[in-house]
Amino acid sequence: MTVFRSIVLFVAAAILEIGGAWLIWQGLREHRGWWWVGAGIVALGLYGFVATLQPDADFGRILAAYGGVFVAGSLAWGMVADGYRPDRYDVLGALLCLAGVAVIMYAPRGG
């Protein structure tokens, strides 16, 4: 159950961080207004809290692993929200990042 909880928290963090950045991007670069920017700021603030809910207590490990989730999540967000189509190297890179997440977070550790 701990691995499942950790994965759910990583997904929530990615939605909040990537979504928050996207909302700010839309508000400023796409001229959608300050409400979008404000919503993005709130989402980014909430992202900061989600990481603290991870079962592992090591900040460095959590953020290092989350980096891989961020990479894959950013590509997925671009596909869904903006119609971006990753090429095979984008997909390969994302899969390598997710493999890194698995090793950093879920490899068995002694002691």
C-alpha positions as CSV (number, residue, x, y, z in Angstrom):
1,M,0.0,0.0,0.0
2,T,2.9,2.4,0.6
3,V,4.1,2.1,-3.0
4,F,0.6,2.8,-4.2
5,R,0.2,5.8,-2.0
6,S,3.5,7.1,-3.1
7,I,2.6,6.8,-6.8
8,V,-0.8,8.5,-6.2
9,L,1.1,11.4,-4.4
10,F,3.5,11.7,-7.3
11,V,0.7,11.9,-9.8
12,A,-1.1,14.5,-7.7
13,A,2.1,16.5,-7.4
14,A,2.6,16.4,-11.1
15,I,-0.9,17.6,-11.8
16,L,-0.6,20.5,-9.4
17,E,2.9,21.6,-10.5
18,I,2.6,21.1,-14.2
19,G,-1.0,22.3,-14.2
20,G,0.0,25.4,-12.2
21,A,2.8,26.3,-14.5
22,W,0.5,25.7,-17.5
23,L,-2.2,28.0,-16.0
24,I,0.4,30.7,-15.5
25,W,1.7,30.2,-19.1
26,Q,-1.9,30.5,-20.4
27,G,-2.6,33.5,-18.3
28,L,0.5,35.4,-19.4
29,R,1.6,34.1,-22.8
30,E,-1.8,33.3,-24.2
31,H,-3.3,36.5,-22.6
32,R,-6.1,34.6,-20.8
33,G,-6.0,36.9,-17.8
34,W,-4.9,37.2,-14.2
35,W,-7.5,34.7,-13.0
36,W,-5.5,32.0,-14.8
37,V,-2.3,33.2,-13.3
38,G,-3.8,33.3,-9.8
39,A,-5.2,29.7,-10.2
40,G,-1.7,28.7,-11.3
41,I,-0.1,30.2,-8.2
42,V,-2.6,28.4,-5.9
43,A,-1.9,25.1,-7.7
44,L,1.9,25.6,-7.4
45,G,1.5,26.4,-3.7
46,L,-0.6,23.2,-3.2
47,Y,2.1,21.2,-5.0
48,G,4.6,22.3,-2.3
49,F,2.4,20.6,0.4
50,V,1.8,17.3,-1.5
51,A,5.5,16.3,-1.5
52,T,5.5,16.4,2.3
53,L,2.9,13.6,2.3
54,Q,5.2,11.1,0.7
55,P,5.9,8.0,3.0
56,D,9.7,8.4,2.6
57,A,11.1,11.1,4.9
58,D,14.2,11.9,2.7
59,F,13.6,15.2,1.0
60,G,16.4,14.7,-1.5
61,R,15.2,11.3,-2.5
62,I,11.6,12.5,-3.0
63,L,12.5,15.5,-5.1
64,A,15.1,13.6,-7.2
65,A,12.5,10.9,-7.9
66,Y,9.8,13.4,-8.6
67,G,12.0,15.0,-11.3
68,G,11.4,11.8,-13.4
69,V,7.7,12.0,-12.8
70,F,7.8,15.7,-13.8
71,V,9.5,14.8,-17.1
72,A,7.0,12.1,-18.1
73,G,4.0,14.1,-16.8
74,S,5.0,17.2,-18.7
75,L,5.0,15.3,-22.0
76,A,1.6,13.7,-21.1
77,W,0.2,17.1,-20.2
78,G,1.4,18.6,-23.5
79,M,-0.3,15.7,-25.3
80,V,-3.6,16.2,-23.5
81,A,-3.8,20.0,-23.1
82,D,-1.9,21.2,-26.2
83,G,-2.1,18.4,-28.8
84,Y,1.7,17.8,-28.6
85,R,2.9,14.6,-30.1
86,P,6.1,13.3,-28.6
87,D,8.6,11.5,-30.9
88,R,10.3,8.2,-30.0
89,Y,13.1,10.0,-28.2
90,D,10.7,11.9,-26.0
91,V,9.0,8.6,-25.1
92,L,12.3,6.8,-24.5
93,G,13.6,9.7,-22.3
94,A,10.4,9.7,-20.3
95,L,10.6,5.9,-19.8
96,L,14.2,6.2,-18.7
97,C,13.2,8.9,-16.2
98,L,10.4,6.7,-14.8
99,A,12.8,3.8,-14.5
100,G,15.0,6.1,-12.5
101,V,12.0,6.9,-10.3
102,A,11.4,3.2,-9.7
103,V,15.1,2.7,-8.7
104,I,15.3,5.7,-6.5
105,M,12.0,5.2,-4.6
106,Y,11.2,1.6,-4.7
107,A,14.4,-0.5,-4.8
108,P,14.9,-2.6,-1.7
109,R,17.3,-1.1,0.7
110,G,19.0,-2.9,3.6
111,G,19.0,-1.1,6.9
